[in-house]
Amino acid sequence: WEQRKDDDLSLYWPKGSKVPQGHEAHQRRPLDQHGYVYWTDFFNPRQLLVHAQLLKAIATVGSYEWKIREYVLGAFQQYLRNQCMFSFWNPQRDTPEPMFSNNNFHPKTTAIENCVFPALGRGNWASSIEGIIEGRDWALHPWEAVSAEDLRRKDAVLADGISGKSEKVFPGDPTSDVKVFCGSSTEMPQLAEASQDLVITDPPFGDLLQYSELADFFYVWLRLVLKDKYPDYFTADYTPKSLEAVANKFREPEDPNGFYQRLLTGCWREAHRLLRPGGILAFTFHHSEDEPWVAVLESLFDAGYYLEATYPIRSDETKGDGQFGSQKVEYDIIHVCRKRTEEPKPVSWGRMRREVMADVRQLQGMLENHAKEGLPAADI
């Protein structure tokens, strides 16, 4: 590494790129006090040598189309999180765990690494590339998972032929052409007013995840080969942060929750502009505290929607009883909303209290039953 870092590999590693000051990297976890000042401090010299060679090969080897090279960059960023000083051993699963198994910059006391090109094991190049291959296969032959339990309610005989909890089905639906835009969801001038039937989104969960601060870990590497292709998006040293809809105490020390709610309201309003009168806004949200729920629902109503239905689904963040992943919240809530056609009318406090109490009595038995079955308090 010492021989090549300023020679043939000089353009393929984030030389001199510092971890910028922020809520996640300095207020929650003072990385500089642990010796992590530059992004290169997240890797040992052997890992830097491998990563720089991989990135150079992806950008220069052969005569492949650029879109193919971008495709492989998806595997490269997975490899980065599997081979760094924040990769660690999970004794419960007896397996390596990549960085961001928990979405933070928590320094590790016992870092591990794997070989680059073995046929077996987790965290090597072969395992990092699996996801993009599976994604390509799905694009060519889309499938959906059918729940055996749901199928049993409709066709018990057919359900008996399923051995597991679900079965892949291939509906034959084509994957249509799509357009991808990068920008703030508060302003999407590329799309005309009342032009969309459906908006699906997954808004940030208050202050739980500082997406742009975490994303810099990948960005400082990817921009090295993307800045000339996409100068509008990858010229800057770090990801844009000023219009990120999160509660960030470092950037907005006076009122981080208020800033989050205002940005979220702006995003809902832009979606409101884009939706046709009968269109649907659907989003998922979960949080173990009350305040972010209030912020999300208030911003939703302020933007001109009403909540039509909610559907609880098991969260992809649930990792069981282990120490990795979310332990507090087991279910996400899918919210289905429509544009209000008229402004809500005020009601008396007495009437609202009676309606709330009636709803609580109706839900009490169900919630008590869920509690007995072990549903976490945060979900209830």
C-alpha positions in Angstrom: 0.0 0.0 0.0 2.8 2.4 0.8 4.4 1.7 -2.5 1.3 2.2 -4.6 -1.0 4.7 -2.8 0.5 7.7 -4.5 1.4 5.9 -7.7 -1.1 3.9 -9.9 -3.8 3.9 -7.1 -3.6 7.6 -6.3 -7.0 8.4 -7.9 -8.9 5.5 -6.3 -9.0 6.1 -2.6 -10.3 9.1 -0.6 -7.0 10.7 0.2 -7.3 13.4 2.8 -11.0 13.2 3.1 -12.0 14.0 6.7 -15.1 12.8 8.6 -17.2 16.0 8.7 -18.5 17.3 11.9 -22.0 16.1 12.6 -24.6 14.7 15.0 -23.9 11.0 14.5 -20.1 11.2 14.1 -19.3 13.7 16.9 -22.3 14.3 19.2 -23.6 10.7 19.6 -20.2 9.1 19.1 -17.1 11.2 19.1 -15.2 9.3 16.5 -12.1 11.6 16.7 -11.6 10.5 20.3 -11.3 6.9 19.0 -8.8 7.8 16.3 -11.2 8.1 13.4 -10.5 11.4 11.8 -10.2 10.6 8.1 -12.4 8.1 6.2 -9.3 6.1 5.5 -9.0 5.5 9.2 -11.9 3.1 8.9 -9.7 0.7 7.0 -6.3 -0.9 7.6 -3.6 -0.7 4.9 -4.4 -4.2 3.5 -8.0 -3.2 3.1 -7.1 0.1 1.4 -4.9 -1.7 -1.0 -7.7 -4.2 -2.0 -10.4 -1.5 -2.2 -8.3 0.9 -4.3 -7.5 -2.0 -6.7 -11.1 -3.1 -7.0 -12.3 0.4 -7.7 -9.6 1.0 -10.3 -10.5 -2.3 -12.0 -14.3 -1.5 -12.0 -13.6 1.9 -13.6 -10.9 0.9 -16.2 -10.6 -2.9 -16.9 -11.9 -4.1 -20.3 -14.3 -2.4 -22.8 -17.5 -2.7 -20.8 -20.3 -0.1 -21.1 -20.3 2.4 -18.3 -23.8 1.2 -17.1 -22.2 -2.2 -16.5 -19.5 -0.6 -14.4 -22.1 1.3 -12.4 -23.9 -1.9 -11.7 -20.7 -3.5 -10.2 -20.2 -0.4 -8.1 -23.3 -1.6 -6.2 -21.3 -4.7 -5.1 -18.3 -2.5 -4.3 -20.1 -0.4 -1.8 -21.4 -3.6 -0.1 -17.8 -4.9 0.0 -16.7 -1.7 1.7 -19.0 -2.3 4.7 -18.0 -5.9 4.9 -14.2 -5.2 4.9 -13.4 -2.3 7.3 -12.4 -1.8 10.9 -16.1 -1.6 11.9 -16.8 -5.2 10.7 -17.1 -7.5 13.6 -18.0 -11.1 14.7 -21.5 -12.0 15.8 -21.1 -14.8 18.4 -24.8 -15.5 18.4 -24.9 -16.4 14.7 -21.2 -17.5 14.6 -20.7 -15.3 11.5 -19.1 -12.0 10.4 -21.3 -8.9 10.5 -20.8 -5.9 8.2 -20.6 -2.3 9.3 -24.1 -0.7 9.7 -25.6 -3.9 11.0 -26.7 -1.2 13.5 -27.0 2.1 11.6 -24.4 4.1 13.5 -20.7 4.8 13.8 -20.1 2.6 16.9 -16.4 1.8 17.1 -15.6 -1.9 17.4 -13.1 -3.5 19.9 -12.6 -6.6 17.8 -12.6 -6.0 14.1 -12.4 -8.9 11.6 -11.9 -9.3 7.9 -12.3 -12.0 5.3 -10.4 -13.1 2.2 -11.2 -11.2 -1.0 -12.1 -14.0 -3.5 -12.9 -17.3 -1.6 -15.9 -19.3 -2.8 -17.4 -19.6 0.7 -18.1 -17.3 3.6 -19.7 -14.0 4.3 -18.3 -10.6 3.5 -16.1 -11.6 0.5 -16.5 -10.3 -3.0 -18.7 -13.3 -4.1 -21.2 -12.6 -1.3 -21.2 -8.9 -1.9 -22.1 -9.3 -5.6 -25.0 -11.7 -4.9 -27.5 -8.9 -4.4 -26.9 -7.3 -7.7 -27.2 -10.6 -9.6 -30.4 -11.4 -7.7 -31.8 -8.0 -8.6 -31.0 -8.5 -12.2 -32.7 -11.9 -12.2 -35.8 -10.4 -10.6 -35.9 -7.6 -13.2 -35.9 -10.3 -16.0 -38.4 -12.6 -14.2 -40.3 -10.7 -11.5 -41.9 -12.7 -8.7 -44.0 -12.1 -5.6 -44.1 -14.0 -2.3 -47.5 -15.5 -1.5 -48.2 -16.3 2.2 -49.2 -19.8 2.9 -51.4 -18.6 5.7 -53.3 -16.1 3.5 -53.6 -18.7 0.7 -55.1 -21.2 3.1 -58.0 -18.9 3.7 -58.8 -18.8 0.0 -57.8 -22.2 -1.2 -56.9 -24.8 1.5 -56.1 -27.5 -1.0 -53.6 -25.4 -2.9 -52.0 -24.2 0.4 -51.4 -27.7 1.5 -49.0 -28.0 -1.4 -46.7 -25.4 0.1 -44.1 -26.7 2.5 -42.8 -23.3 3.8 -44.4 -20.1 5.1 -44.5 -18.7 1.6 -44.1 -19.5 -2.1 -42.7 -17.6 -5.0 -45.1 -16.9 -7.8 -44.3 -15.5 -11.2 -47.2 -13.3 -12.4 -45.5 -12.4 -15.7 -45.8 -8.7 -15.1 -43.3 -6.7 -17.2 -40.9 -4.2 -15.5 -41.6 -0.9 -17.2 -39.1 1.8 -18.0 -38.5 4.2 -15.1 -37.0 7.6 -14.6 -34.8 8.4 -11.7 -34.3 11.9 -10.3 -32.0 13.1 -7.5 -33.1 16.1 -5.5 -35.3 17.3 -2.6 -38.8 15.8 -2.3 -40.0 19.3 -1.4 -39.6 20.4 -5.0 -40.0 18.1 -8.1 -40.5 20.4 -11.1 -39.9 17.4 -13.5 -43.4 16.2 -12.7 -46.6 18.0 -13.6 -49.4 18.9 -11.2 -52.1 16.2 -10.7 -50.2 13.8 -12.9 -49.7 10.9 -10.5 -52.0 8.1 -9.3 -49.8 6.9 -6.4 -47.0 8.2 -4.3 -45.1 5.6 -2.1 -42.5 6.8 0.3 -40.6 5.8 3.5 -39.9 9.0 5.4 -37.1 9.3 7.9 -37.9 8.3 11.5 -37.2 11.6 13.4 -33.6 11.4 14.7 -33.2 7.6 14.5 -31.1 7.6 11.4 -28.8 10.3 10.1 -28.8 9.1 6.5 -26.5 11.6 4.8 -23.9 11.5 7.6 -23.8 7.7 7.4 -23.9 7.7 3.6 -20.6 9.7 3.4 -18.8 6.4 4.3 -19.8 5.2 0.8 -20.0 8.5 -1.0 -16.3 9.5 -0.6 -15.3 6.3 -2.5 -18.0 6.3 -5.2 -17.5 10.0 -6.1 -14.0 9.2 -7.2 -15.3 7.5 -10.3 -18.7 9.2 -10.6 -17.8 12.9 -10.3 -16.9 13.3 -14.0 -20.0 11.4 -15.1 -22.4 13.2 -12.9 -20.8 16.5 -11.9 -24.1 17.9 -10.5 -24.3 15.2 -7.9 -20.8 14.0 -7.1 -18.6 17.1 -7.4 -19.1 18.0 -3.7 -16.8 16.4 -1.2 -19.7 15.1 0.9 -23.4 14.3 0.5 -25.8 17.3 0.7 -27.3 17.8 4.1 -29.1 21.1 4.4 -32.5 19.9 3.2 -32.4 16.5 4.8 -35.7 15.8 6.6 -34.3 14.5 9.9 -34.1 15.8 13.4 -30.4 16.7 13.7 -29.2 18.5 16.8 -25.9 19.4 15.3 -27.3 21.3 12.3 -30.5 22.6 14.0 -29.6 22.9 17.7 -32.5 25.3 18.6 -35.3 23.1 17.3 -34.4 19.9 15.5 -37.8 18.4 15.8 -39.5 21.5 14.4 -37.1 21.6 11.4 -37.9 17.9 10.8 -41.6 18.5 10.8 -41.4 21.5 8.5 -39.4 19.6 5.9 -41.7 16.7 6.2 -44.7 18.9 5.6 -43.0 20.4 2.6 -42.5 16.9 1.2 -46.1 15.9 1.8 -47.3 19.1 0.1 -45.3 18.5 -3.0 -46.7 15.0 -3.2 -50.2 16.6 -2.8 -49.5 18.8 -5.8 -48.5 15.8 -7.9 -51.4 13.5 -7.0 -54.6 13.4 -8.9 -57.8 14.1 -6.9 -58.4 10.4 -6.3 -54.7 9.6 -5.9 -53.2 7.7 -2.9 -50.2 8.5 -0.7 -48.9 5.4 1.0 -46.0 5.4 3.5 -44.5 3.3 6.3 -43.4 4.5 9.7 -42.5 3.2 13.0 -41.0 4.7 16.2 -40.9 3.7 19.8 -41.5 7.3 21.1 -44.6 9.5 20.8 -43.1 12.8 19.6 -42.1 11.6 16.1 -45.5 10.1 15.5 -47.1 13.4 16.4 -44.8 15.3 14.0 -45.5 12.9 11.1 -49.3 12.9 11.6 -49.5 16.7 12.2 -47.4 17.4 9.1 -49.6 15.0 7.1 -52.8 16.8 8.0 -51.2 20.2 7.6 -50.4 19.2 4.0 -54.0 18.5 3.2 -54.5 14.7 3.6 -56.7 12.5 5.6 -55.7 9.0 6.9 -57.9 6.4 5.2 -56.4 3.1 6.5 -53.5 1.6 8.4 -51.9 -1.8 8.0 -49.4 -3.2 10.5 -46.7 -5.4 9.0 -43.7 -7.2 10.6 -40.7 -4.9 10.4 -37.6 -5.7 8.4 -35.6 -4.2 11.3 -36.6 -7.0 13.7 -33.7 -9.2 14.6 -35.2 -11.3 17.4 -33.7 -11.3 20.9 -30.2 -10.6 19.8 -28.1 -7.5 20.4 -28.1 -6.4 16.7 -30.9 -4.5 15.0 -34.1 -3.2 16.4 -35.4 -4.8 19.6 -38.0 -2.2 20.5 -40.3 -2.1 17.5 -41.4 -5.2 15.8 -44.0 -3.8 13.4 -44.1 -1.1 10.8 -47.4 0.7 10.1 -48.3 1.3 6.4 -50.4 4.4 6.2 -52.8 4.9 3.3 -53.9 8.6 2.8 -55.9 10.6 0.3 -56.2 14.3 -0.5 -58.9 16.1 1.5 -61.6 17.5 -0.7 -62.8 19.9 2.0 -61.4 21.4 5.1 -62.1 19.7 8.4 -64.8 21.2 10.6 -64.0 21.9 14.2 -65.7 19.8 17.0 -66.1 20.4 20.7 -63.7 19.0 23.2 -66.5 17.0 24.8 -67.4 15.3 21.5 -63.8 14.5 20.7 -63.3 13.1 24.2 -66.3 10.8 23.8 -65.1 9.5 20.4 -61.6 8.9 21.7 -62.8 7.0 24.8 -65.1 4.9 22.6 -62.2 4.0 20.4 -60.0 3.1 23.4 -62.7 0.8 24.9 -63.0 -0.9 21.5 -59.2 -1.4 21.3 -58.6 -2.3 24.9 -59.4 -6.0 24.7 -57.3 -6.4 21.5 -54.3 -4.6 23.0 -54.5 -6.6 26.2 -54.5 -9.8 24.2 -51.5 -8.7 22.1 -49.7 -7.8 25.4 -50.3 -11.4 26.7 -48.9 -12.8 23.4 -45.7 -10.9 23.9 -46.1 -7.9 21.5 -43.5 -5.3 22.6 -44.8 -2.3 24.5 -43.5 0.1 21.8 -45.8 -1.5 19.2 -48.8 -1.5 21.5 
